[in-house]
C-alpha cells in the first residue's frame, strides 16, 4: 500500500483512464529515462491500452509510450475522473 489516499499503481488503470503521476518508486538509470520521456510527478497521462498482459500503452504530452508492467508497478498515480 502507499501513503496517498486515492492512489494506485499505473498497472491497475484500465484503458481509457486518465491519471496524474504522484511518485515514481525506485532508483537507477531507468528513472532518469522515464524523466527524459516526460514521465515526472505532476504530469497527466492517458492509458491508451491495458489489456492485462504485455506492455501498457500510455499517452504523455501527446506522445504514445509503451511501459513494461514491472515499471508500471512502480509509478504511483492518482486517477482523474473525466
C-alpha distances in whole Angstrom, upper triangle without the diagonal:
4,7,9,10,11,9,9,10,13,14,13,16,19,22,24,21,21,18,18,16,14,13,14,12,15,19,22,25,22,21,24,25,22,24,27,26,25,21,21,18,20,22,22,21,23,22,25,24,21,23,20,22,23,23,21,24,23,25,25,28,30,30,28,26,25,21,20,17,16,16,15,12,12,13,10,13,14,16,19,21,25
4,6,8,9,8,8,9,13,15,14,16,20,23,24,20,19,16,15,14,11,10,12,11,14,17,21,23,21,19,22,23,21,21,25,24,23,19,18,15,17,19,19,20,21,21,25,24,22,24,22,23,24,23,21,24,22,24,23,26,29,28,27,25,24,21,21,18,17,16,15,12,11,11,8,11,11,14,18,20,24
4,7,9,9,10,12,16,18,17,18,22,25,25,22,20,17,16,14,11,11,13,12,15,19,22,25,23,20,23,25,22,22,26,26,24,20,18,15,16,19,20,21,23,23,27,27,25,27,25,27,28,26,24,26,24,26,25,27,30,30,29,27,27,24,24,21,20,19,18,15,14,13,10,12,12,15,18,20,24
4,6,6,9,11,14,17,15,16,20,22,23,19,17,14,13,12,9,10,13,13,17,20,23,25,23,20,23,25,21,21,25,24,22,19,17,14,14,17,17,18,20,21,24,25,23,26,24,26,27,25,23,24,22,23,22,24,27,27,27,25,25,23,23,21,20,19,17,15,14,13,9,9,9,12,14,17,20
4,6,9,12,15,17,15,16,19,22,22,18,17,14,14,14,11,13,16,17,20,23,27,29,26,24,26,28,24,24,28,27,24,21,20,16,16,18,18,19,20,21,25,25,23,26,24,27,28,26,24,25,23,24,24,26,28,29,28,27,27,24,25,23,22,21,19,17,17,15,11,11,9,11,13,15,19
4,7,11,13,15,13,13,16,18,18,14,13,11,11,12,10,13,16,17,20,24,27,28,26,23,26,26,23,23,26,25,23,19,18,15,15,16,15,16,17,17,21,22,20,23,21,24,25,24,21,22,20,21,21,23,25,26,25,24,24,22,23,21,21,20,17,16,16,14,10,9,6,7,10,12,15
4,7,9,12,10,11,14,17,17,13,12,9,9,9,8,10,12,13,17,20,23,25,22,19,22,23,19,20,23,22,20,16,16,13,13,14,14,14,15,15,19,19,18,20,19,21,22,21,18,19,17,19,18,21,23,23,22,21,21,19,19,17,17,16,13,12,12,10,6,5,5,7,10,13,16
4,6,8,7,8,12,15,15,12,12,10,11,10,10,11,12,12,16,19,22,23,20,18,22,22,18,20,23,21,19,16,16,14,15,15,14,13,14,13,17,17,15,17,15,18,19,17,15,17,15,18,18,21,23,22,21,19,19,16,16,14,14,13,10,9,10,8,6,6,6,8,11,14,17
4,5,6,8,11,14,15,12,12,10,11,9,10,10,10,10,13,17,19,20,17,15,19,19,15,17,20,18,17,14,14,13,15,15,14,13,14,12,16,15,13,15,14,15,16,14,12,14,13,16,16,20,21,20,19,17,16,13,13,10,11,10,7,5,7,6,5,6,8,10,13,16,19
4,5,6,9,11,12,10,10,8,10,9,10,11,10,12,15,17,19,19,16,15,18,17,13,16,18,16,15,12,13,13,14,13,12,10,10,9,12,12,10,13,12,13,14,11,9,11,10,12,13,16,18,17,15,13,12,10,11,9,10,9,5,6,8,6,6,6,9,9,12,15,17
4,6,8,10,13,11,12,12,13,12,14,14,13,14,16,19,20,21,17,16,20,18,15,18,20,18,18,14,16,16,18,16,15,12,12,10,12,11,8,10,8,10,11,9,7,10,11,14,15,19,20,18,16,14,12,9,9,6,9,9,5,6,9,8,9,10,12,12,15,17,19
4,7,10,12,10,12,11,14,13,15,15,15,16,18,22,23,24,20,20,23,22,19,21,23,21,20,17,18,18,18,18,16,14,13,10,13,12,9,11,9,11,13,12,10,13,13,16,17,21,22,21,18,17,15,13,13,10,12,12,9,8,11,10,10,10,11,10,14,15,17
4,7,8,6,8,9,12,12,14,15,16,17,20,23,25,25,21,20,23,22,18,20,23,20,19,16,18,17,17,16,13,11,10,7,10,10,7,10,10,13,14,13,10,11,11,13,15,18,19,18,16,15,14,13,14,12,14,14,10,11,13,11,11,9,10,8,11,12,14
4,6,6,9,11,14,15,18,19,19,21,23,26,28,27,24,23,26,24,21,23,25,21,21,18,20,20,20,18,15,12,10,7,9,8,6,8,9,12,13,13,10,11,11,13,16,19,19,18,16,16,15,14,15,13,16,16,13,14,16,15,15,13,13,11,12,13,14
4,6,9,11,15,16,19,21,20,23,25,27,28,28,24,24,26,24,20,23,24,20,20,18,20,21,20,18,15,11,8,5,5,5,5,7,10,12,13,12,9,9,9,11,14,17,16,16,13,14,13,14,15,14,18,17,14,16,18,16,17,14,15,12,13,13,13
4,7,10,14,16,19,21,21,24,26,29,30,29,26,25,27,25,21,23,24,20,20,18,20,20,19,16,13,10,7,5,6,7,9,11,14,16,17,15,12,11,10,10,13,16,15,15,13,15,15,16,18,17,20,19,16,18,20,17,17,15,14,11,11,11,10
4,7,10,13,15,18,18,21,24,27,28,28,24,23,25,23,20,21,23,19,18,16,18,17,16,14,11,8,6,5,8,9,10,13,14,17,17,16,12,11,10,11,12,15,15,16,14,15,15,15,17,16,19,18,14,16,18,15,14,11,11,7,8,8,8
4,7,10,13,15,17,20,23,25,26,26,23,21,23,22,18,19,20,17,16,14,15,14,13,11,7,6,4,6,9,12,12,16,17,19,19,17,13,12,9,9,10,12,13,14,13,14,16,15,18,17,20,18,14,16,17,14,13,9,9,6,5,7,8
4,7,9,12,14,16,20,22,24,24,21,19,21,20,16,17,19,16,14,12,12,11,9,8,6,5,7,8,12,14,14,17,18,20,20,17,14,13,10,11,10,13,14,15,15,15,16,15,17,17,18,16,13,14,14,11,10,6,5,4,5,8,10
4,6,9,12,15,18,20,22,22,20,17,18,18,15,14,17,15,12,10,9,8,6,6,4,6,9,11,15,17,17,20,21,22,22,19,16,15,12,12,10,12,15,16,16,16,17,16,18,18,19,16,13,15,14,10,9,5,5,6,7,11,12
4,6,8,11,14,16,18,19,16,13,15,15,12,12,15,13,11,8,7,5,5,6,6,7,11,12,16,17,17,20,20,21,21,18,15,15,12,12,11,13,16,16,16,15,16,14,16,16,16,13,11,12,11,7,6,4,6,9,10,14,16
4,7,10,13,16,18,19,17,14,16,17,14,13,17,16,13,10,8,5,6,8,10,11,14,15,19,20,20,23,22,23,23,21,18,18,16,16,14,16,19,19,19,18,19,17,18,18,17,14,13,13,11,8,6,5,7,10,12,16,18
4,6,10,12,15,16,14,11,13,15,12,12,15,15,13,10,8,6,8,10,12,13,16,17,20,21,20,23,22,23,22,20,18,19,16,17,15,18,21,20,20,18,18,16,17,16,15,12,11,11,8,6,5,7,10,13,15,19,21
4,7,9,11,13,11,8,11,12,9,10,13,13,12,9,8,7,11,12,14,14,16,17,20,20,19,22,21,21,20,17,16,17,15,17,15,18,20,19,19,16,16,13,14,14,12,9,9,9,6,5,6,9,12,15,18,21,23
4,7,10,13,11,9,12,14,12,13,16,16,16,12,11,11,14,15,17,17,20,19,22,22,21,23,21,21,21,18,18,19,18,20,19,21,24,23,22,19,18,15,15,14,11,9,10,9,5,6,8,11,14,17,20,24,26
4,7,10,9,7,11,13,12,13,16,17,17,14,13,13,17,18,20,19,22,22,24,24,22,25,23,22,21,19,19,21,20,22,20,23,26,24,23,20,19,15,15,14,11,10,12,11,7,9,11,15,18,21,24,27,30
4,7,8,6,9,11,11,12,15,16,17,14,14,15,18,19,22,21,24,24,26,26,25,27,26,25,23,21,21,22,22,23,21,24,26,24,24,20,20,17,16,17,14,11,14,14,10,12,14,18,21,24,27,30,32
4,6,6,7,9,11,12,13,15,16,15,15,16,20,20,23,22,25,25,27,26,25,28,26,25,23,20,21,22,22,23,21,24,26,24,23,20,19,16,16,17,14,12,15,16,13,14,17,20,23,26,28,32,34
4,5,5,6,9,10,11,13,15,14,14,17,20,20,22,21,24,24,25,25,25,27,26,25,22,19,20,21,20,22,20,22,24,21,21,18,17,15,15,17,15,12,15,17,14,15,18,21,24,26,29,32,33
4,5,5,6,9,10,11,13,11,12,15,18,17,20,18,21,20,22,22,21,24,23,21,18,16,16,17,17,18,17,19,21,19,18,14,14,11,12,13,11,9,12,13,11,12,15,18,21,23,26,29,30
4,5,5,6,9,10,11,9,9,12,15,15,17,16,19,19,21,22,21,24,23,22,20,17,17,18,16,18,16,18,20,18,18,15,15,12,13,14,13,9,12,13,10,10,13,15,19,21,23,27,28
4,5,5,6,9,10,9,10,13,16,15,18,18,21,21,23,24,24,27,26,25,23,19,19,19,18,18,16,17,20,18,18,15,16,14,16,18,16,13,15,17,14,13,16,18,21,23,25,29,30
4,5,5,6,9,9,10,14,17,15,17,16,19,19,20,21,21,24,24,23,20,17,17,16,15,16,14,16,18,15,15,12,13,11,13,16,15,11,14,16,14,13,17,18,21,23,25,28,29
4,5,5,6,5,7,11,13,12,14,13,15,16,17,18,19,22,22,21,18,15,14,14,12,13,11,13,15,13,13,10,11,9,12,14,13,9,11,13,11,10,13,14,18,19,21,24,25
4,5,5,5,5,9,12,11,13,13,17,18,20,21,21,25,25,24,22,18,17,17,14,14,11,12,15,14,15,13,14,13,15,17,17,13,14,16,14,12,14,15,18,20,21,25,25
4,5,7,9,12,15,13,15,15,18,19,20,22,22,26,26,25,22,19,18,17,15,14,12,12,15,13,14,12,14,14,16,19,18,15,16,19,17,15,18,18,21,23,23,27,27
4,6,9,12,14,11,13,12,14,15,16,18,19,22,23,22,20,16,15,13,11,11,8,9,11,9,10,8,11,11,14,17,17,13,14,17,16,14,16,16,19,20,21,24,24
4,6,9,10,8,10,10,13,15,16,18,20,23,24,24,21,18,16,14,12,10,7,7,10,9,11,10,13,13,16,18,18,15,15,17,16,13,15,14,17,18,18,22,22
4,7,9,7,9,8,12,13,15,17,17,21,21,21,19,16,14,13,10,10,7,9,12,11,12,10,12,11,14,15,15,12,11,14,12,9,11,11,14,15,16,20,21
4,6,6,9,10,14,16,18,20,20,24,24,24,23,19,17,16,14,13,10,11,15,14,15,14,16,14,17,17,17,13,13,15,12,10,11,11,13,15,16,20,21
4,6,9,11,14,16,19,21,21,25,24,25,24,21,18,18,15,15,12,13,17,17,18,16,18,16,18,19,18,15,14,15,12,9,9,9,11,13,14,18,20
4,7,10,13,16,19,21,21,25,25,26,26,22,19,19,15,14,11,12,16,17,18,17,19,18,21,21,21,17,16,17,15,12,11,9,10,12,12,16,17
4,6,10,13,16,18,19,23,23,24,23,20,17,16,12,11,8,8,12,13,14,14,16,15,19,19,20,16,15,17,15,12,12,10,11,12,12,15,16
4,7,10,13,16,17,20,21,23,22,19,15,14,10,9,7,8,10,12,13,13,16,15,18,19,20,17,15,17,16,12,12,9,9,9,9,12,12
4,7,9,12,13,17,18,19,18,15,12,10,6,6,5,8,9,10,10,10,12,12,15,16,17,15,12,15,15,11,12,9,10,10,10,13,13
4,6,9,11,14,16,18,17,14,11,9,5,5,7,9,9,10,9,10,12,12,15,16,18,16,13,16,17,13,14,11,12,10,10,12,11
4,6,7,11,12,14,14,11,7,6,4,6,9,12,12,12,9,10,10,10,13,13,16,14,11,14,16,13,14,11,13,11,11,13,13
4,7,10,13,14,13,11,8,5,5,7,10,13,11,11,8,9,10,11,14,14,18,16,14,17,18,16,17,15,16,14,15,16,15
4,6,9,10,10,9,6,5,7,10,13,16,15,14,10,10,9,11,12,12,16,15,13,16,18,16,18,16,18,15,17,17,17
4,6,7,8,7,5,7,9,12,15,18,18,16,13,12,10,10,11,10,14,14,11,13,16,15,16,15,17,15,17,18,18
4,6,8,9,8,10,12,15,19,22,21,19,16,15,13,13,12,11,15,16,13,15,18,18,19,18,20,18,20,20,21
4,7,9,8,11,14,17,20,24,23,21,18,17,14,13,11,9,13,14,12,13,16,16,18,18,19,18,20,21,22
4,7,8,11,14,18,21,24,24,21,18,16,12,11,9,8,11,13,12,13,16,17,19,19,22,20,23,24,25
4,7,9,13,16,19,22,22,19,15,13,9,9,7,7,10,12,11,13,16,16,19,20,22,21,24,25,26
4,6,10,13,15,19,18,16,12,10,6,5,5,6,9,10,9,12,14,14,17,17,20,19,22,23,24
4,6,10,12,16,16,14,10,8,6,5,6,7,10,10,8,11,13,12,14,14,17,16,18,20,20
4,7,10,13,12,10,7,6,4,6,9,10,13,12,10,14,15,14,16,15,17,16,17,19,19
4,6,10,10,8,5,5,6,7,11,12,15,13,10,14,15,12,14,13,15,14,15,17,16
4,7,6,5,4,6,9,10,14,16,18,15,13,17,17,14,16,14,16,14,14,17,16
4,5,5,6,7,11,11,15,17,19,15,14,17,17,14,15,13,15,15,14,17,16
4,6,8,10,14,15,19,21,22,19,18,21,20,17,18,16,17,17,16,18,17
4,7,10,13,15,19,21,23,20,19,22,22,19,20,18,19,18,17,19,18
4,6,10,13,16,19,21,18,17,21,20,18,20,18,20,19,19,21,20
4,7,10,13,16,18,16,15,18,19,16,19,17,19,18,19,21,20
4,6,10,13,15,12,12,16,16,14,17,16,19,18,19,22,21
4,7,10,12,10,10,14,15,13,17,16,19,19,20,23,23
4,6,8,7,6,10,11,10,14,14,17,18,20,22,23
4,6,5,6,9,10,11,14,16,19,19,22,24,25
4,5,5,6,9,10,13,14,18,18,21,23,24
4,5,5,7,9,12,15,18,19,23,25,27
4,5,5,7,10,13,16,18,21,24,25
4,5,5,8,10,13,14,17,20,22
4,6,8,10,13,15,18,21,23
4,6,10,13,15,19,22,24
4,6,10,12,15,18,21
4,7,10,13,16,19
4,6,9,13,15
4,6,10,13
4,6,9
4,6
4
